[in-house]
Amino acid sequence: MRLDVVPPAPPTTRVSMDFSGEPDGLTWIPYESGPAHEIAVDGRRALQIDRNTFNSGNNLYLAVDDRYLTGGPYDATATIEYRSPVTGSFVLQYDSAATGSAYQSATRVSITAAMVNTWQTVTLDLPQVMFRNRQNGNADLRIVGANNLPLIIGSMSVQLADQQAQLLKAAQDAVAAAEANPSADTITAAETAIAKVTDATQVTALHQRLTVVKHLVHARDLLNRIAATELTTPAQLDAAVTDLTDATTTLEQIPTDRQGDLPQQLTTAKRRIADALADFFAKPIQGKPEPIKRPWLDLVISDTYDRSGTTDLHDRVMSIVRSHTTGQQVTIAINEFLATR
C-alpha cells in the first residue's frame, strides 16, 4: 500500500560513496553479520564483502547520514557498481513505508558467467523508502549476497526522485483510484493530491479526468435518491422530476465508455416516475384540478415517445394528462419535443 505522504524537502537529494575519498552522506557499517574490508582492484579502491559466519547471506550494512537524508517516505533509486569472481545473485534491502518491513527487497540482481570479474552497474527502484536506521547496527540499507557471494562494491549512490515528480505521481495515482472506485471520499483524496501539483498543464488534465468522476458520482447519487423516493405526493414527484432532469444532463457530460449501467438506471427511473405521474393523474379529482407542470408534461411526452414512438403520440399523452391540461398545450409541448429529436 502506497502512503501518499510528502515529507519536507531534505537538505540534499543524493548521497554516495566510492572509496576514493570521503563519503558523501553514505557509509558502510562494520557489523558482526556484515564484515567487509577495503581492497584495491584494477588500480582503484573498492570494498570486499567478507563471508558471514552466521548464515549463507553475505551482508553489507549501509547508513545514510541523517544530516543529509532522514525520515520519508521517498521514491528513490539506488545505483550500485559491483563485480564478483563467481556467478550468483544479490539483493538490496531497504526500509519500506509501503510494506512496513525494514528489510524490503528490491529487484534481485543476477551475475552471469559473462559478467564475472568485470565491473557492472545496476540501478534499482526504491519506492516509498524510509531512512530511520531500523536495520542492524542502525543501518538504513543492506546488500545481501546469496550463498555467501564474495561481492565487491566499487561505488554506490542513492538518488531521490524529484519532489514535484513524486507529487504528480501521487496525484495521478489518486485520480486513478477515484476512477476505479468513484465516491465522495476518493474524489476528496484526489483533489487534495492535485492541490499539491504545480504544473498547470498536469493540473488541468487531472481535473478534467476527475470532473468525469464527479459527474459519475453525482448522476449515481441522483438516481439512487429517485429509487429511494416513494413518488406518491406532488412534492415527491416534483423532486424526482427535477433530479431526473439533472441526472440526464449530467449523464450527457460523461463519455459513453465511462457511463457503465447509468443509462439503464436512468431509463428505469424515468419509467418509474412516468408511471407514478400516470397514477397521480388517474386519481379522482376534488374540485378544480391543478394545471400540469410543464416538466411533468415533458416527461410524460418523452416516456410515451420512448415506448410507442410518434404513433398516436398526441392521443396517448392526452389519455394520461387529459384532466390536467388542454389538447392545445399538449400539441405545443409535443411539437417542441419533436423539434429536438
TISEDO-298723 format. One record per residue (C-alpha): residue in one letter; residue number from 1; x, y, z. Coordinates in pm, 1 decimal. Layout:
<nodes>
<node 'a'; NUM; <X; Y; Z>>
...
</nodes>
This chain:
<nodes>
<node 'm'; 1; <0.0; 0.0; 0.0>>
<node 'r'; 2; <140.5; 334.3; -104.9>>
<node 'l'; 3; <144.2; 612.2; 156.4>>
<node 'd'; 4; <66.2; 943.7; -15.0>>
<node 'v'; 5; <264.2; 1145.9; 236.8>>
<node 'v'; 6; <509.5; 1403.2; 108.3>>
<node 'p'; 7; <790.4; 1469.3; 359.1>>
<node 'p'; 8; <960.8; 1807.9; 397.3>>
<node 'a'; 9; <1225.8; 1879.5; 135.2>>
<node 'p'; 10; <1554.7; 1722.2; 254.5>>
<node 'p'; 11; <1888.7; 1910.1; 258.7>>
<node 't'; 12; <2005.9; 1701.3; -37.3>>
<node 't'; 13; <1855.7; 1458.0; -286.1>>
<node 'r'; 14; <2164.1; 1238.7; -340.1>>
<node 'v'; 15; <2411.1; 1052.3; -117.4>>
<node 's'; 16; <2704.4; 839.2; -232.4>>
<node 'm'; 17; <3028.5; 658.6; -152.5>>
<node 'd'; 18; <3312.1; 543.7; -381.5>>
<node 'f'; 19; <3615.6; 476.8; -152.9>>
<node 's'; 20; <3837.1; 722.8; -341.8>>
<node 'g'; 21; <3788.1; 987.5; -74.0>>
<node 'e'; 22; <3545.7; 1092.1; 194.7>>
<node 'p'; 23; <3189.9; 951.0; 165.5>>
<node 'd'; 24; <2917.7; 1190.1; 61.8>>
<node 'g'; 25; <2636.6; 1104.9; 304.1>>
<node 'l'; 26; <2651.9; 726.0; 255.2>>
<node 't'; 27; <2881.0; 492.1; 451.5>>
<node 'w'; 28; <2912.9; 120.2; 520.2>>
<node 'i'; 29; <2882.7; -4.7; 879.2>>
<node 'p'; 30; <3103.4; -284.3; 1014.7>>
<node 'y'; 31; <2869.5; -534.9; 1182.6>>
<node 'e'; 32; <2913.4; -888.0; 1312.2>>
<node 's'; 33; <2692.8; -1035.4; 1039.5>>
<node 'g'; 34; <2822.2; -790.0; 780.3>>
<node 'p'; 35; <3203.4; -787.2; 775.4>>
<node 'a'; 36; <3392.5; -620.8; 489.9>>
<node 'h'; 37; <3730.2; -466.6; 412.7>>
<node 'e'; 38; <3872.8; -230.4; 157.2>>
<node 'i'; 39; <4086.7; -369.2; -126.0>>
<node 'a'; 40; <4246.1; -247.7; -447.7>>
<node 'v'; 41; <4100.8; -376.2; -774.5>>
<node 'd'; 42; <4224.2; -260.2; -1116.2>>
<node 'g'; 43; <4415.8; 21.2; -950.2>>
<node 'r'; 44; <4115.9; 158.6; -761.4>>
<node 'r'; 45; <3983.6; 130.0; -410.0>>
<node 'a'; 46; <3678.2; -92.8; -353.3>>
<node 'l'; 47; <3502.6; -279.9; -73.3>>
<node 'q'; 48; <3516.5; -657.0; -45.8>>
<node 'i'; 49; <3216.7; -807.2; 136.5>>
<node 'd'; 50; <3352.5; -1083.6; 359.6>>
<node 'r'; 51; <3197.7; -1417.9; 444.6>>
<node 'n'; 52; <2919.3; -1406.5; 701.6>>
<node 't'; 53; <2984.2; -1681.1; 956.3>>
<node 'f'; 54; <2626.2; -1672.9; 1086.4>>
<node 'n'; 55; <2440.5; -1776.4; 771.2>>
<node 's'; 56; <2469.1; -1804.7; 392.6>>
<node 'g'; 57; <2394.1; -1440.3; 320.2>>
<node 'n'; 58; <2695.9; -1212.6; 289.8>>
<node 'n'; 59; <2574.1; -876.2; 421.9>>
<node 'l'; 60; <2688.3; -520.9; 376.7>>
<node 'y'; 61; <2511.6; -270.0; 600.1>>
<node 'l'; 62; <2485.3; 90.0; 482.6>>
<node 'a'; 63; <2387.8; 407.6; 666.0>>
<node 'v'; 64; <2262.0; 735.6; 526.7>>
<node 'd'; 65; <2384.0; 1033.2; 727.0>>
<node 'd'; 66; <2082.1; 1190.7; 899.5>>
<node 'r'; 67; <2224.6; 1533.2; 819.9>>
<node 'y'; 68; <2169.7; 1452.8; 451.5>>
<node 'l'; 69; <1851.0; 1245.1; 448.3>>
<node 't'; 70; <1618.4; 1124.7; 718.6>>
<node 'g'; 71; <1258.8; 1010.8; 750.6>>
<node 'g'; 72; <1048.9; 982.1; 436.9>>
<node 'p'; 73; <883.2; 819.8; 258.4>>
<node 'y'; 74; <1066.8; 899.1; -62.3>>
<node 'd'; 75; <1064.9; 743.2; -404.9>>
<node 'a'; 76; <1430.6; 683.1; -487.4>>
<node 't'; 77; <1675.9; 479.7; -690.7>>
<node 'a'; 78; <1999.3; 315.1; -579.5>>
<node 't'; 79; <2285.6; 274.5; -826.0>>
<node 'i'; 80; <2547.7; 12.4; -737.6>>
<node 'e'; 81; <2877.3; -52.7; -914.9>>
<node 'y'; 82; <2988.1; -408.3; -840.7>>
<node 'r'; 83; <3182.1; -713.2; -953.5>>
<node 's'; 84; <3217.5; -1073.9; -845.0>>
<node 'p'; 85; <3470.6; -1350.1; -907.7>>
<node 'v'; 86; <3185.5; -1603.9; -934.2>>
<node 't'; 87; <2830.0; -1623.6; -1062.5>>
<node 'g'; 88; <2545.5; -1565.4; -822.3>>
<node 's'; 89; <2297.1; -1301.9; -714.6>>
<node 'f'; 90; <2234.1; -1033.8; -455.0>>
<node 'v'; 91; <1956.6; -805.7; -336.4>>
<node 'l'; 92; <1942.7; -459.2; -187.4>>
<node 'q'; 93; <1709.4; -439.2; 111.8>>
<node 'y'; 94; <1557.1; -113.6; 236.5>>
<node 'd'; 95; <1311.2; 21.4; 493.7>>
<node 's'; 96; <973.4; 37.6; 316.9>>
<node 'a'; 97; <686.8; 260.1; 427.5>>
<node 'a'; 98; <458.9; 70.4; 188.0>>
<node 't'; 99; <508.6; -273.1; 346.4>>
<node 'g'; 100; <636.1; -175.0; 690.1>>
<node 's'; 101; <936.7; -405.4; 651.3>>
<node 'a'; 102; <1281.2; -277.4; 743.5>>
<node 'y'; 103; <1425.8; -535.1; 503.4>>
<node 'q'; 104; <1214.7; -494.6; 190.1>>
<node 's'; 105; <1397.9; -645.4; -107.8>>
<node 'a'; 106; <1442.4; -454.4; -429.4>>
<node 't'; 107; <1469.8; -645.8; -758.1>>
<node 'r'; 108; <1723.8; -928.3; -733.5>>
<node 'v'; 109; <2042.2; -878.6; -934.4>>
<node 's'; 110; <2189.6; -1182.6; -1110.8>>
<node 'i'; 111; <2554.9; -1224.9; -1209.5>>
<node 't'; 112; <2604.7; -1448.6; -1510.9>>
<node 'a'; 113; <2922.5; -1617.4; -1629.7>>
<node 'a'; 114; <2975.4; -1340.7; -1885.2>>
<node 'm'; 115; <2971.9; -1082.2; -1604.3>>
<node 'v'; 116; <3227.3; -1249.7; -1376.7>>
<node 'n'; 117; <3532.4; -1036.5; -1286.8>>
<node 't'; 118; <3401.9; -732.7; -1476.3>>
<node 'w'; 119; <3259.8; -413.7; -1333.5>>
<node 'q'; 120; <2882.3; -391.9; -1367.9>>
<node 't'; 121; <2634.7; -119.7; -1277.3>>
<node 'v'; 122; <2271.6; -162.0; -1179.2>>
<node 't'; 123; <2004.6; 91.8; -1082.3>>
<node 'l'; 124; <1725.9; -30.2; -854.4>>
<node 'd'; 125; <1393.4; 129.0; -768.3>>
<node 'l'; 126; <1327.1; 200.4; -400.1>>
<node 'p'; 127; <962.0; 307.5; -382.1>>
<node 'q'; 128; <847.4; 456.9; -52.1>>
<node 'v'; 129; <1191.6; 419.6; 106.0>>
<node 'm'; 130; <1243.2; 543.8; 461.7>>
<node 'f'; 131; <1565.1; 641.6; 636.3>>
<node 'r'; 132; <1503.3; 558.2; 1003.3>>
<node 'n'; 133; <1808.3; 347.3; 1097.9>>
<node 'r'; 134; <1586.9; 41.8; 1153.6>>
<node 'q'; 135; <1826.8; -225.9; 1030.2>>
<node 'n'; 136; <2104.3; -397.0; 1225.4>>
<node 'g'; 137; <2365.5; -155.2; 1354.4>>
<node 'n'; 138; <2126.4; 137.2; 1291.7>>
<node 'a'; 139; <2171.3; 89.1; 918.1>>
<node 'd'; 140; <1924.2; 209.1; 654.3>>
<node 'l'; 141; <2013.5; -32.1; 372.7>>
<node 'r'; 142; <2162.3; -379.0; 334.4>>
<node 'i'; 143; <2316.4; -563.7; 41.8>>
<node 'v'; 144; <2275.4; -941.3; 75.7>>
<node 'g'; 145; <2483.3; -1174.4; -141.8>>
<node 'a'; 146; <2317.6; -1513.4; -176.1>>
<node 'n'; 147; <2517.6; -1828.8; -94.3>>
<node 'n'; 148; <2798.8; -1621.6; 58.0>>
<node 'l'; 149; <2862.1; -1441.3; -270.8>>
<node 'p'; 150; <3204.1; -1265.8; -243.2>>
<node 'l'; 151; <3070.3; -943.3; -388.3>>
<node 'i'; 152; <3292.0; -638.4; -440.2>>
<node 'i'; 153; <3141.3; -289.8; -429.5>>
<node 'g'; 154; <3310.2; -13.6; -627.9>>
<node 's'; 155; <3064.6; 265.4; -559.3>>
<node 'm'; 156; <2703.7; 327.9; -463.8>>
<node 's'; 157; <2461.1; 618.6; -461.5>>
<node 'v'; 158; <2100.7; 682.9; -363.0>>
<node 'q'; 159; <1907.9; 943.0; -562.3>>
<node 'l'; 160; <1568.7; 1076.0; -456.8>>
<node 'a'; 161; <1308.1; 1133.7; -722.7>>
<node 'd'; 162; <1217.0; 1494.3; -789.0>>
<node 'q'; 163; <966.0; 1600.4; -522.8>>
<node 'q'; 164; <730.2; 1750.7; -777.1>>
<node 'a'; 165; <752.4; 1427.9; -972.8>>
<node 'q'; 166; <650.1; 1242.0; -656.6>>
<node 'l'; 167; <362.1; 1481.8; -600.7>>
<node 'l'; 168; <247.8; 1439.9; -959.1>>
<node 'k'; 169; <269.7; 1061.5; -932.3>>
<node 'a'; 170; <69.0; 1069.7; -607.8>>
<node 'a'; 171; <-197.3; 1286.9; -774.7>>
<node 'q'; 172; <-213.1; 1059.8; -1078.9>>
<node 'd'; 173; <-249.9; 755.9; -854.1>>
<node 'a'; 174; <-524.3; 929.7; -652.1>>
<node 'v'; 175; <-719.5; 1020.5; -966.1>>
<node 'a'; 176; <-681.9; 665.1; -1096.4>>
<node 'a'; 177; <-813.6; 536.8; -761.9>>
<node 'a'; 178; <-1113.4; 770.3; -791.3>>
<node 'e'; 179; <-1178.6; 646.3; -1143.9>>
<node 'a'; 180; <-1162.9; 285.0; -1027.0>>
<node 'n'; 181; <-1383.8; 348.5; -721.9>>
<node 'p'; 182; <-1590.0; 666.5; -770.4>>
<node 's'; 183; <-1700.8; 810.6; -436.5>>
<node 'a'; 184; <-1701.6; 1133.0; -240.1>>
<node 'd'; 185; <-1403.8; 1009.3; -37.9>>
<node 't'; 186; <-1187.2; 917.8; -338.4>>
<node 'i'; 187; <-1274.9; 1247.8; -506.0>>
<node 't'; 188; <-1169.3; 1440.8; -195.4>>
<node 'a'; 189; <-843.2; 1245.2; -175.6>>
<node 'a'; 190; <-771.3; 1317.9; -541.8>>
<node 'e'; 191; <-847.9; 1688.8; -502.8>>
<node 't'; 192; <-611.8; 1706.3; -204.7>>
<node 'a'; 193; <-334.9; 1540.2; -405.3>>
<node 'i'; 194; <-389.8; 1758.6; -712.5>>
<node 'a'; 195; <-368.0; 2073.0; -498.7>>
<node 'k'; 196; <-0.2; 1991.9; -431.7>>
<node 'v'; 197; <94.7; 1978.0; -801.2>>
<node 't'; 198; <240.1; 2296.3; -952.2>>
<node 'd'; 199; <247.4; 2200.7; -1322.3>>
<node 'a'; 200; <-55.7; 2384.4; -1462.2>>
<node 't'; 201; <-89.1; 2156.7; -1765.2>>
<node 'q'; 202; <-88.7; 1844.2; -1549.5>>
<node 'v'; 203; <-331.6; 2001.1; -1302.5>>
<node 't'; 204; <-574.6; 2079.8; -1585.1>>
<node 'a'; 205; <-551.5; 1727.3; -1724.4>>
<node 'l'; 206; <-606.0; 1569.7; -1381.6>>
<node 'h'; 207; <-903.1; 1795.1; -1307.0>>
<node 'q'; 208; <-1058.5; 1700.6; -1641.6>>
<node 'r'; 209; <-1035.4; 1333.1; -1550.4>>
<node 'l'; 210; <-1169.4; 1399.3; -1202.3>>
<node 't'; 211; <-1461.1; 1600.3; -1341.2>>
<node 'v'; 212; <-1582.8; 1285.1; -1515.7>>
<node 'v'; 213; <-1566.5; 1101.1; -1183.3>>
<node 'k'; 214; <-1764.3; 1379.8; -1016.0>>
<node 'h'; 215; <-2031.6; 1352.9; -1286.2>>
<node 'l'; 216; <-2048.9; 976.6; -1234.0>>
<node 'v'; 217; <-2094.7; 1014.8; -859.5>>
<node 'h'; 218; <-2346.9; 1296.3; -897.1>>
<node 'a'; 219; <-2557.6; 1105.6; -1150.5>>
<node 'r'; 220; <-2547.4; 790.4; -940.1>>
<node 'd'; 221; <-2649.1; 981.2; -626.6>>
<node 'l'; 222; <-2943.1; 1143.3; -806.1>>
<node 'l'; 223; <-3067.1; 811.5; -942.3>>
<node 'n'; 224; <-3026.3; 645.0; -602.3>>
<node 'r'; 225; <-3230.3; 923.8; -446.2>>
<node 'i'; 226; <-3507.6; 874.5; -701.7>>
<node 'a'; 227; <-3504.7; 499.4; -636.0>>
<node 'a'; 228; <-3540.0; 562.2; -261.8>>
<node 't'; 229; <-3833.0; 806.2; -300.9>>
<node 'e'; 230; <-4192.7; 682.9; -267.7>>
<node 'l'; 231; <-4334.0; 905.2; -551.2>>
<node 't'; 232; <-4687.4; 947.6; -422.6>>
<node 't'; 233; <-4715.8; 1315.8; -334.2>>
<node 'p'; 234; <-4679.0; 1617.6; -565.9>>
<node 'a'; 235; <-4368.4; 1727.0; -374.0>>
<node 'q'; 236; <-4207.0; 1386.3; -416.5>>
<node 'l'; 237; <-4293.0; 1378.0; -785.8>>
<node 'd'; 238; <-4164.2; 1730.4; -833.4>>
<node 'a'; 239; <-3831.6; 1648.3; -667.0>>
<node 'a'; 240; <-3795.5; 1325.9; -867.9>>
<node 'v'; 241; <-3861.0; 1501.3; -1199.9>>
<node 't'; 242; <-3602.4; 1767.2; -1109.2>>
<node 'd'; 243; <-3347.9; 1500.0; -1011.2>>
<node 'l'; 244; <-3415.8; 1306.8; -1332.0>>
<node 't'; 245; <-3355.7; 1618.0; -1542.8>>
<node 'd'; 246; <-3032.1; 1685.8; -1354.9>>
<node 'a'; 247; <-2921.4; 1322.5; -1393.2>>
<node 't'; 248; <-2996.4; 1328.5; -1767.0>>
<node 't'; 249; <-2792.7; 1645.8; -1816.8>>
<node 't'; 250; <-2508.1; 1506.9; -1607.9>>
<node 'l'; 251; <-2501.0; 1176.9; -1796.0>>
<node 'e'; 252; <-2465.7; 1364.7; -2125.4>>
<node 'q'; 253; <-2136.0; 1506.3; -1996.6>>
<node 'i'; 254; <-1988.2; 1160.7; -1929.4>>
<node 'p'; 255; <-1807.1; 978.4; -2214.1>>
<node 't'; 256; <-2010.6; 683.1; -2336.5>>
<node 'd'; 257; <-1739.4; 432.1; -2245.7>>
<node 'r'; 258; <-1744.7; 554.5; -1884.7>>
<node 'q'; 259; <-2120.4; 553.5; -1828.0>>
<node 'g'; 260; <-2146.3; 190.6; -1720.0>>
<node 'd'; 261; <-2503.2; 95.5; -1627.0>>
<node 'l'; 262; <-2613.6; 455.0; -1562.5>>
<node 'p'; 263; <-2816.2; 474.8; -1889.6>>
<node 'q'; 264; <-3014.9; 167.9; -1783.2>>
<node 'q'; 265; <-3067.7; 315.4; -1436.2>>
<node 'l'; 266; <-3180.7; 641.0; -1594.6>>
<node 't'; 267; <-3431.6; 460.9; -1816.2>>
<node 't'; 268; <-3566.3; 267.9; -1516.9>>
<node 'a'; 269; <-3600.1; 585.4; -1310.0>>
<node 'k'; 270; <-3770.0; 771.6; -1593.9>>
<node 'r'; 271; <-4025.3; 496.1; -1648.1>>
<node 'r'; 272; <-4095.6; 468.0; -1277.1>>
<node 'i'; 273; <-4158.9; 841.9; -1247.4>>
<node 'a'; 274; <-4377.9; 838.8; -1560.8>>
<node 'd'; 275; <-4584.2; 553.3; -1417.3>>
<node 'a'; 276; <-4616.2; 740.5; -1088.0>>
<node 'l'; 277; <-4733.3; 1051.8; -1275.1>>
<node 'a'; 278; <-4990.3; 845.0; -1464.5>>
<node 'd'; 279; <-5118.4; 706.1; -1133.6>>
<node 'f'; 280; <-5130.7; 1057.8; -990.9>>
<node 'f'; 281; <-5329.9; 1194.8; -1285.4>>
<node 'a'; 282; <-5569.2; 898.1; -1271.7>>
<node 'k'; 283; <-5677.1; 972.6; -916.3>>
<node 'p'; 284; <-6024.2; 1119.0; -864.8>>
<node 'i'; 285; <-6017.9; 1498.7; -862.3>>
<node 'q'; 286; <-6179.6; 1702.3; -586.7>>
<node 'g'; 287; <-6267.5; 2043.9; -720.9>>
<node 'k'; 288; <-6075.5; 2220.2; -995.3>>
<node 'p'; 289; <-5757.4; 2030.6; -1094.5>>
<node 'e'; 290; <-5418.6; 2199.7; -1073.4>>
<node 'p'; 291; <-5268.9; 2274.3; -1415.9>>
<node 'i'; 292; <-4999.8; 2025.8; -1508.7>>
<node 'k'; 293; <-4646.3; 2143.3; -1452.9>>
<node 'r'; 294; <-4453.7; 2168.9; -1777.5>>
<node 'p'; 295; <-4163.2; 1946.1; -1663.4>>
<node 'w'; 296; <-4418.1; 1678.6; -1573.7>>
<node 'l'; 297; <-4583.0; 1706.5; -1916.0>>
<node 'd'; 298; <-4245.8; 1695.1; -2090.4>>
<node 'l'; 299; <-4154.7; 1377.0; -1903.9>>
<node 'v'; 300; <-4486.5; 1209.9; -1992.2>>
<node 'i'; 301; <-4435.4; 1302.0; -2358.1>>
<node 's'; 302; <-4075.9; 1174.0; -2359.7>>
<node 'd'; 303; <-4166.4; 847.5; -2187.7>>
<node 't'; 304; <-4464.8; 787.8; -2417.9>>
<node 'y'; 305; <-4240.2; 854.3; -2717.4>>
<node 'd'; 306; <-3982.5; 605.6; -2581.6>>
<node 'r'; 307; <-4249.9; 338.4; -2550.8>>
<node 's'; 308; <-4451.8; 393.5; -2870.3>>
<node 'g'; 309; <-4272.9; 640.9; -3094.8>>
<node 't'; 310; <-4477.6; 905.0; -3277.0>>
<node 't'; 311; <-4771.6; 676.2; -3347.7>>
<node 'd'; 312; <-5081.0; 836.1; -3191.7>>
<node 'l'; 313; <-4845.7; 1029.4; -2964.1>>
<node 'h'; 314; <-5091.3; 1312.8; -2900.7>>
<node 'd'; 315; <-5378.2; 1078.3; -2815.7>>
<node 'r'; 316; <-5162.0; 860.3; -2591.2>>
<node 'v'; 317; <-5036.3; 1160.3; -2395.3>>
<node 'm'; 318; <-5385.1; 1308.0; -2367.0>>
<node 's'; 319; <-5516.8; 979.8; -2228.2>>
<node 'i'; 320; <-5278.1; 1029.6; -1935.4>>
<node 'v'; 321; <-5300.0; 1404.2; -1867.1>>
<node 'r'; 322; <-5644.3; 1497.1; -2003.4>>
<node 's'; 323; <-5784.0; 1612.3; -1669.7>>
<node 'h'; 324; <-5493.1; 1849.6; -1607.8>>
<node 't'; 325; <-5424.6; 2022.9; -1940.1>>
<node 't'; 326; <-5567.5; 2105.4; -2280.6>>
<node 'g'; 327; <-5510.2; 1944.0; -2617.5>>
<node 'q'; 328; <-5353.3; 2266.3; -2744.0>>
<node 'q'; 329; <-5096.4; 2270.3; -2463.4>>
<node 'v'; 330; <-5009.8; 1906.7; -2535.5>>
<node 't'; 331; <-4973.9; 1981.4; -2908.4>>
<node 'i'; 332; <-4735.0; 2270.6; -2840.2>>
<node 'a'; 333; <-4528.9; 2060.1; -2599.6>>
<node 'i'; 334; <-4513.3; 1763.9; -2841.0>>
<node 'n'; 335; <-4403.0; 1987.8; -3129.9>>
<node 'e'; 336; <-4127.6; 2139.5; -2917.3>>
<node 'f'; 337; <-4019.1; 1793.6; -2804.2>>
<node 'l'; 338; <-4008.2; 1652.0; -3159.5>>
<node 'a'; 339; <-3811.1; 1953.2; -3279.9>>
<node 't'; 340; <-3525.1; 1845.7; -3054.2>>
<node 'r'; 341; <-3512.3; 1484.0; -3175.3>>
</nodes>
